[in-house]
């Protein structure tokens, strides 16, 4: 027989279990509803993903404390935001991040529309450059990780839409601020807007980023021109950056031109001044976010890759700094340059600078410091070459592998005498330029040499301060960081442990400039025309000389025949 009490007892236990299960399910439903109300459009899945990311970050930090995590592993699943990604250094940074850190999750790039070309189209065009050839061959899928966000550093809020701004605030782990105006001759308003105010706007965005682990600000080693020896620290600002920003926004251009010399002080141009103000703004954020400043030998002195085939020997896309000087001398349009041939030629290969930036981001996120970390990155550790040696080696390369269509015979010298330099500029640059434009006018062709020589003179003028000054930079922080890397990171992100033949490097620079930059066949035809005209002029003068001599001889012959005694002796030239 079945005990009725036991049956009822079992039924009661079953109902209790069912009620308990229903209560748990109801509690979960209420909790999910609360979560949905709190996060709005964000779903529960995104909350779970964020929790996972937080757990992964915690595990990474624990492994870092044990010294087990390499740079490549640290970049795994990271989301990176890059400004200036369409510039020379920005392009190399994108390529190295995708190739060297293949597990990086996504790279957002701030890109402005240009000449009617949309931002995403500009990024697609960048990935088709020879620079990305190795990446396209080995890991083409990595290019899909690049995401272009429409924006402009000169606009309020960086020109970002509200949606993209929220996206960056929620997603980004690392920021590389490379955007800047490299025009050394730029006026104060443009320099401050592009280099100082733009940095302030970026910092305001970074304050909103919930997962920010490192902000790397790309500065310049020449932003403290009043220092005899530049140490790896932030120096006091000559003025409050916020006040200077207000000043350039309020005053008109004519007034700004008048007060610019007093604002600049020891700075040779507005570029270095505006970059120094930007450093001050970054330093003020030290207590609010993980920041670091890296000072390469400036964007205008960054040269093609140092190590062969990483990623492409000699690749360059601009004529800034030493590359412009080498090309100008090779083309024959730069015949004289003010510089001390015995001083170190301060330049930094782009691959070393980019490797340092990637490593500094890892270092900033994993090692907290009391003072803001500043890294000087100059050529004293890498390329031991003076300006005089660079010019002579460049001449040899140009003689062995001459540029096609040089306007004049490639030559040029470094000069320390200002008067002699100016005389060379007048007779070897200005006067020939006007002559060529005159001939182009006669041939009904577009004139360009006078305009070109003005740009060359301005460029040489702004470089003069940097090529006639002896610079001293301390680099202990960069060296220590490089030495602390494990062997794998040292090989992949080489900074100081690289050796290469300087002659081979100079040749790569010349050949790279010829291959990737020189698209000016007009100079070749101009040189041909000038050569033909020179021969024609010489022939005409020779012919005129022959006629003149013949006339003199005939005149003398007639005179001699007028004398009776010499009438039969005088020759006839008729």
C-alpha positions in Angstrom: 0.0 0.0 0.0 1.1 3.5 -0.8 1.4 5.9 2.1 -0.7 9.0 1.3 1.4 11.2 3.6 4.6 10.3 1.7 2.9 11.1 -1.7 1.8 14.5 -0.4 5.2 15.1 1.0 6.8 14.4 -2.4 4.3 16.6 -4.2 5.0 19.4 -1.7 8.8 19.1 -2.4 8.2 19.1 -6.1 6.0 22.2 -6.0 8.6 23.9 -3.8 11.4 23.1 -6.3 9.2 24.4 -9.2 8.4 27.6 -7.3 12.1 28.1 -6.6 13.0 27.6 -10.2 10.3 30.1 -11.2 11.6 32.6 -8.7 15.1 32.3 -10.0 13.9 32.8 -13.6 11.8 35.7 -12.6 14.8 37.3 -10.8 17.0 36.8 -13.9 14.3 38.4 -16.1 14.1 41.4 -13.7 17.9 41.8 -13.6 18.1 41.7 -17.4 15.4 44.3 -17.7 17.2 46.5 -15.3 20.5 46.1 -17.3 18.6 46.9 -20.5 17.2 50.0 -18.9 20.6 51.1 -17.7 22.5 50.6 -21.0 19.8 51.7 -23.4 20.6 50.5 -26.9 23.4 48.3 -25.6 22.3 44.8 -25.1 23.2 42.2 -22.5 25.6 40.6 -24.9 27.7 43.7 -25.0 27.8 43.9 -21.2 29.0 40.3 -21.2 31.7 41.2 -23.8 32.8 44.1 -21.7 33.0 41.9 -18.7 35.1 39.4 -20.6 37.4 42.2 -21.8 37.8 43.4 -18.3 38.7 39.9 -17.1 41.2 39.5 -20.0 42.8 42.8 -19.1 43.1 41.6 -15.5 44.8 38.4 -16.6 47.1 40.4 -18.9 48.1 42.7 -16.0 48.8 39.6 -13.8 51.0 38.1 -16.5 52.8 41.4 -17.1 53.7 41.6 -13.4 55.3 38.2 -13.9 57.2 39.4 -17.0 55.6 36.9 -19.4 53.7 39.1 -21.8 55.5 40.3 -25.0 54.5 43.4 -26.9 52.7 41.3 -29.6 50.7 39.5 -26.9 49.8 42.7 -25.2 48.3 44.2 -28.4 46.0 41.1 -28.8 42.4 42.2 -29.1 43.3 45.9 -28.5 41.5 48.7 -30.3 43.7 51.5 -31.5 42.9 55.1 -32.5 45.3 56.9 -34.8 45.4 60.6 -35.8 47.6 61.5 -38.7 47.3 58.0 -40.2 47.4 59.4 -43.8 50.8 61.0 -43.2 54.3 59.5 -43.7 54.8 58.2 -40.2 51.1 57.4 -39.8 51.1 55.1 -42.8 54.2 53.2 -41.5 52.5 52.9 -38.1 49.4 51.3 -39.6 51.4 48.9 -41.6 53.6 47.8 -38.7 50.7 47.4 -36.3 48.9 45.2 -38.7 51.9 43.1 -39.7 53.8 43.1 -36.4 50.7 42.7 -34.1 48.4 40.5 -36.2 46.0 40.0 -33.4 45.2 43.7 -32.9 41.4 43.8 -33.0 40.8 47.1 -34.9 42.5 50.3 -35.8 40.3 53.5 -36.1 41.8 56.3 -38.2 40.8 59.9 -38.2 40.6 60.9 -41.8 39.2 64.1 -43.4 37.6 64.2 -46.9 40.1 65.5 -49.4 39.3 66.9 -52.9 36.0 65.1 -52.9 37.5 61.7 -51.9 35.7 60.1 -49.0 37.7 59.0 -45.9 37.2 55.2 -46.5 38.3 55.6 -50.1 41.5 57.4 -49.0 42.3 54.6 -46.6 41.7 52.0 -49.4 44.1 54.0 -51.6 46.7 54.0 -48.8 46.6 50.2 -48.5 47.4 49.9 -52.3 50.7 51.7 -51.8 54.0 49.7 -52.2 54.4 50.1 -48.5 51.6 47.5 -47.9 52.9 45.1 -50.5 54.3 42.6 -48.0 51.2 42.7 -45.8 48.9 42.2 -48.8 51.0 39.1 -49.7 51.2 37.5 -46.3 48.0 38.6 -44.5 45.5 40.5 -46.7 42.7 40.0 -44.3 44.4 42.3 -41.8 43.5 45.3 -44.0 39.9 44.8 -43.0 40.8 45.9 -39.5 41.3 49.5 -40.7 38.3 51.7 -40.1 38.2 55.3 -41.3 36.2 57.8 -39.2 35.5 61.1 -40.9 36.9 64.0 -38.9 39.4 66.9 -39.0 41.7 68.0 -36.2 41.0 71.7 -37.1 37.3 71.4 -36.3 35.6 71.4 -32.9 35.3 67.9 -31.4 37.8 66.8 -34.1 34.9 66.9 -36.6 33.6 63.6 -35.3 29.9 62.7 -35.3 28.2 61.9 -32.0 27.9 58.3 -33.0 31.7 57.9 -33.8 32.6 59.9 -30.7 30.6 57.4 -28.5 32.2 54.5 -30.4 35.7 55.7 -29.6 34.8 56.4 -26.0 33.5 52.9 -25.5 36.0 50.9 -27.6 39.5 52.5 -27.7 42.4 51.1 -25.6 45.4 52.9 -27.2 45.7 56.3 -28.9 48.6 57.5 -31.2 48.4 61.2 -31.8 50.5 61.7 -35.0 48.5 64.5 -36.7 50.3 67.8 -37.0 51.3 70.5 -39.5 54.9 70.0 -40.6 55.1 73.3 -42.4 58.1 75.0 -40.7 57.3 78.3 -42.4 53.6 78.3 -41.3 52.3 81.4 -39.5 51.3 81.3 -35.8 47.6 80.9 -36.3 47.9 77.8 -38.5 50.6 76.2 -36.4 48.7 76.7 -33.1 45.4 75.4 -34.6 47.0 72.3 -36.1 49.5 71.4 -33.4 48.3 72.9 -30.1 44.5 73.3 -30.3 44.2 69.9 -32.1 46.0 68.3 -29.2 43.7 69.9 -26.7 40.7 68.6 -28.6 42.1 65.1 -28.7 42.8 65.2 -24.9 39.2 66.1 -24.3 38.1 63.0 -26.3 40.5 60.8 -24.4 39.0 61.9 -21.1 35.8 60.2 -22.2 37.5 56.9 -23.1 36.6 54.2 -20.6 39.3 51.7 -21.4 42.2 54.0 -22.3 45.5 52.3 -21.4 48.0 54.5 -23.2 48.0 57.9 -25.1 51.2 58.4 -27.1 51.8 62.0 -28.2 54.3 62.4 -31.1 56.3 65.6 -30.5 59.7 66.8 -31.9 63.2 66.8 -30.5 63.6 70.4 -31.6 60.7 71.9 -29.6 63.0 73.1 -26.9 65.5 75.2 -28.9 66.6 77.1 -25.8 68.1 74.0 -24.2 71.8 73.3 -24.8 71.2 69.6 -23.9 67.7 68.2 -24.2 66.8 65.9 -21.4 63.9 63.4 -21.3 61.5 65.6 -19.3 58.9 68.2 -19.9 60.2 71.7 -19.6 58.2 74.7 -18.3 56.1 76.3 -21.0 57.0 79.9 -22.3 53.3 80.7 -22.1 50.0 79.2 -21.0 48.8 77.1 -24.0 45.1 78.0 -23.3 46.0 81.8 -23.4 47.9 81.4 -26.7 44.9 79.5 -28.2 42.5 82.2 -27.3 45.0 84.8 -28.6 45.2 83.3 -32.1 41.4 82.9 -32.2 40.7 86.5 -31.2 43.3 88.5 -33.0 43.4 89.2 -36.8 46.3 87.9 -39.0 48.0 91.3 -39.3 48.2 91.8 -35.5 49.4 88.2 -35.0 52.2 88.8 -37.5 53.3 91.8 -35.4 53.4 90.0 -32.1 54.7 86.7 -33.4 58.4 87.4 -32.7 57.7 88.3 -29.1 55.7 85.1 -28.7 58.3 82.8 -30.2 61.2 84.0 -28.2 64.1 81.6 -28.8 62.1 79.4 -31.2 63.1 79.7 -34.8 59.6 79.1 -36.2 56.0 78.7 -35.2 56.1 74.9 -35.6 58.5 74.2 -32.7 56.7 76.8 -30.6 53.3 75.2 -31.1 54.7 71.7 -30.5 56.2 72.9 -27.2 52.8 74.2 -26.1 51.2 70.9 -27.0 53.7 69.0 -24.8 52.5 71.2 -21.9 48.9 70.3 -22.5 49.7 66.6 -22.6 51.8 66.9 -19.4 48.8 68.5 -17.6 46.8 65.3 -18.1 49.3 63.0 -16.4 47.1 62.5 -13.4 44.0 61.8 -15.4 45.2 59.3 -18.0 48.2 57.2 -18.9 50.2 59.5 -21.3 53.7 59.5 -22.8 55.6 61.8 -25.1 58.0 60.7 -27.8 60.4 63.1 -29.5 61.8 61.9 -32.7 64.0 64.2 -34.8 60.8 65.8 -35.9 58.6 64.7 -38.8 60.6 66.9 -41.1 63.8 64.8 -40.3 62.3 61.4 -40.5 63.9 59.4 -43.3 63.1 56.0 -45.1 63.4 52.7 -43.2 66.8 51.8 -41.7 66.6 48.0 -41.9 66.4 46.6 -45.4 63.1 45.0 -46.4 61.2 46.2 -43.3 58.9 46.8 -44.8 60.3 48.3 -47.9 63.9 49.7 -48.4 63.9 53.4 -49.3 60.2 54.0 -49.2 59.3 57.6 -48.7 56.3 59.8 -49.7 57.5 63.4 -49.0 60.4 65.7 -49.6 60.8 66.9 -46.0 64.2 67.4 -44.4 67.3 65.5 -45.7 65.4 63.7 -48.5 64.4 67.0 -50.0 68.0 68.3 -49.8 69.3 65.1 -51.5 66.7 65.2 -54.2 67.2 69.0 -54.8 70.9 68.6 -55.0 70.5 65.5 -57.3 68.2 67.5 -59.6 70.7 70.3 -59.7 68.4 73.0 -58.2 70.1 73.2 -54.8 73.7 74.4 -55.3 74.4 75.8 -51.8 73.1 75.1 -48.3 73.8 76.9 -45.1 75.0 74.2 -42.6 78.0 73.3 -40.5 79.5 70.2 -42.2 81.1 69.0 -39.0 77.8 68.8 -37.0 75.7 65.6 -36.6 73.0 65.3 -39.3 70.0 64.8 -37.0 67.6 62.5 -38.7 65.7 59.3 -37.6 64.8 56.3 -39.9 61.0 55.9 -39.8 61.0 52.2 -38.9 62.9 52.9 -35.7 60.6 55.7 -34.7 57.5 53.6 -35.3 58.9 50.6 -33.4 59.7 53.0 -30.5 56.1 54.3 -30.6 54.6 50.8 -30.4 56.9 49.8 -27.6 56.3 53.0 -25.7 52.6 52.4 -25.7 53.2 48.9 -24.1 55.6 50.4 -21.6 53.2 53.2 -20.6 50.3 50.8 -20.0 52.3 48.2 -18.0 54.7 50.4 -16.0 53.4 53.4 -14.0 55.8 56.2 -13.3 55.8 59.2 -11.0 56.7 61.6 -13.8 55.4 61.7 -17.3 57.6 59.5 -19.4 59.4 61.4 -22.2 61.5 59.6 -24.8 64.0 61.4 -27.0 64.6 59.5 -30.2 67.4 61.0 -32.4 70.1 59.8 -34.7 73.0 59.9 -32.2 72.5 56.3 -31.4 71.7 55.1 -35.0 73.1 57.1 -37.8 76.5 58.5 -37.0 77.0 60.9 -39.9 77.7 64.6 -40.2 76.1 67.0 -42.7 79.3 67.1 -44.7 79.5 63.3 -44.9 75.9 63.1 -45.9 76.4 65.6 -48.7 79.5 63.8 -50.0 77.9 60.4 -49.8 74.8 61.8 -51.5 76.9 63.2 -54.3 78.5 59.8 -54.9 75.1 58.1 -55.0 73.8 60.7 -57.4 76.9 60.4 -59.7 76.5 56.6 -59.8 72.7 56.7 -60.1 71.8 60.1 -61.5 68.3 61.4 -61.5 66.6 61.5 -64.9 66.1 65.0 -66.2 68.3 67.1 -63.9 67.8 70.8 -64.5 71.6 71.3 -64.0 74.6 69.2 -63.3 74.1 67.8 -59.8 76.3 69.5 -57.4 76.2 71.5 -54.2 78.2 72.4 -51.1 77.6 73.1 -47.5 78.6 76.7 -46.6 79.0 78.5 -43.3 79.5 82.0 -44.8 76.2 83.7 -45.2 77.4 86.2 -47.8 78.9 83.5 -50.0 75.8 81.4 -49.7 73.6 84.3 -50.7 75.8 85.0 -53.8 75.5 81.4 -54.8 71.7 81.5 -54.4 71.5 84.6 -56.6 73.8 83.4 -59.4 73.0 79.6 -59.3 69.3 79.6 -58.4 67.5 82.9 -58.9 68.9 84.2 -62.2 68.8 80.8 -63.9 65.2 80.4 -62.8 64.1 83.7 -64.4 66.0 82.7 -67.6 64.3 79.4 -67.8 60.8 80.9 -67.2 61.6 83.5 -69.9 62.4 80.7 -72.4 59.3 78.8 -71.3 57.3 81.9 -72.0 58.8 82.2 -75.5 57.9 78.5 -76.1 54.3 79.2 -74.8 54.8 76.7 -71.9 53.7 77.1 -68.3 56.3 78.8 -66.2 57.3 77.2 -62.9 61.0 77.7 -62.1 60.6 81.1 -60.4 57.9 79.7 -58.1 60.0 76.6 -57.5 63.1 78.5 -56.6 61.1 80.6 -54.1 59.9 77.5 -52.4 63.4 76.1 -52.3 64.8 79.4 -50.8 62.1 79.3 -48.1 62.7 75.7 -47.3 66.5 76.2 -47.0 65.9 79.2 -44.8 63.7 77.4 -42.3 66.2 74.4 -42.2 69.1 76.8 -41.5 68.6 76.9 -37.8 68.7 73.1 -37.5 71.7 72.6 -39.7 73.9 75.2 -38.2 73.2 74.3 -34.5 75.0 71.6 -32.6 72.3 69.5 -30.8 72.7 67.3 -27.8 70.0 64.8 -26.7 69.8 62.4 -23.8 68.3 59.1 -24.7 68.7 56.9 -21.6 65.0 56.1 -21.4 64.8 54.8 -24.9 68.0 52.7 -24.5 66.8 51.2 -21.2 63.4 50.3 -22.8 65.1 48.6 -25.7 67.5 46.7 -23.5 64.6 45.5 -21.2 62.8 43.8 -24.2 62.9 40.1 -24.6 64.7 38.7 -27.6 61.6 38.3 -29.7 60.5 41.9 -29.2 64.0 43.1 -29.9 64.0 41.4 -33.2 60.5 42.5 -34.3 60.5 46.0 -32.7 64.2 46.9 -33.1 65.1 50.3 -31.8 68.8 50.5 -30.8 70.1 47.1 -31.7 70.4 47.6 -35.4 73.5 48.0 -37.6 73.7 48.7 -41.3 76.1 50.1 -43.8 75.5 53.9 -43.9 76.6 54.0 -47.6 73.9 51.3 -48.4 71.3 53.3 -46.4 72.1 56.5 -48.3 71.8 54.6 -51.6 68.4 53.3 -50.5 67.3 56.8 -49.7 68.3 58.1 -53.2 66.8 55.1 -55.1 63.7 55.2 -53.0 63.2 58.9 -53.7 63.6 58.2 -57.4 61.2 55.3 -57.4 58.5 56.5 -55.1 58.6 60.3 -55.5 60.0 61.5 -58.7 57.2 61.9 -61.2 58.4 65.1 -63.0 59.4 64.3 -66.6 59.1 68.1 -67.4 62.6 68.6 -65.9 64.1 66.1 -68.3 62.7 67.8 -71.4 63.6 71.2 -70.0 67.2 70.0 -69.6 67.2 68.7 -73.2 65.9 72.1 -74.4 68.5 74.0 -72.5 71.2 71.7 -73.9 70.1 72.2 -77.5 69.8 76.0 -77.0 73.3 76.1 -75.5 74.7 74.3 -78.6 72.7 76.5 -80.9 74.0 79.6 -79.2 77.6 78.4 -79.3 77.2 77.6 -83.0 75.7 81.0 -83.8 78.5 82.8 -81.9 81.1 80.6 -83.8 79.5 81.4 -87.1 79.4 85.1 -86.3 83.0 84.9 -85.3 83.9 83.3 -88.7 82.0 86.1 -90.6 83.8 88.7 -88.5 87.2 87.3 -89.2 86.5 87.0 -92.9 85.3 90.6 -93.1 88.5 91.8 -91.4 90.6 89.8 -93.8 88.8 91.0 -96.8 89.0 94.6 -95.7 92.7 94.2 -95.1 93.2 92.5 -98.5 91.5 95.5 -100.3 93.7 97.8 -98.4 96.9 96.0 -99.4 95.9 95.9 -103.0 95.6 99.6 -103.0 99.4 99.8 -102.5 101.2 99.5 -105.9 104.1 97.5 -104.6 101.8 94.9 -102.9 99.0 94.8 -105.5 100.1 91.5 -106.9 101.1 90.0 -103.6 97.8 90.6 -101.6 95.6 87.6 -101.5 92.0 87.6 -102.5 89.2 86.3 -100.1 86.3 86.9 -102.5 
